[in-house]
Amino acid sequence: MTKENDIRLAYISTLLDGGYTVIANAEPIINPKSGYVVGGGALARTIPMLQETMDVDAHALLDGIIKYNYAEFEELWLKYTNYVEENWCEGMGVGTWIHEGKIYFDVVELFDDIKGASFHGRHRGEIALWDCKNQKEITL
């Protein structure tokens, strides 16, 4: 999960699409097309890792597109992917999304059904989950 091209893809996809998810299975699943993604995966296992964010690089405004600091993204991406590799379990991965000028990083988990995803999302104190098939947020 930590090759340079993978980091660049995560970075560019986060900027262009507003988020990125990779599930660390034998063959990594990038931006799953089905199922439901729930954050807070590390907290659910009582392993301390809080959700982290990085700010917009305010003085790198190019043609109206905000450019984020790649080195900081790379550092956080590696931190989260290394954590997932060391603590891996089925359906676990890393997700990013942009909200109010920040990129959020989180350990995520992919669920097949809405019932299980909703239960775990509420249990973890999440505000929403991501519906991969319909490409939309579902508020809990």
Buried (B, 14 or more C-beta within 10 A) or exposed (E): BEEEEBBBBBBEBBBEEEBBBBBBEEEEBBBBEEBBBBBBBBBBBEEEBEBEBBEBBEEEEEEEEEEBBBEEBBEBBEEBBEBBEEBEEEBBBBBBBBEEEBBBBBBBBBBEEBEBBBBBBEEBEBEEBBBBEEEEEBEB
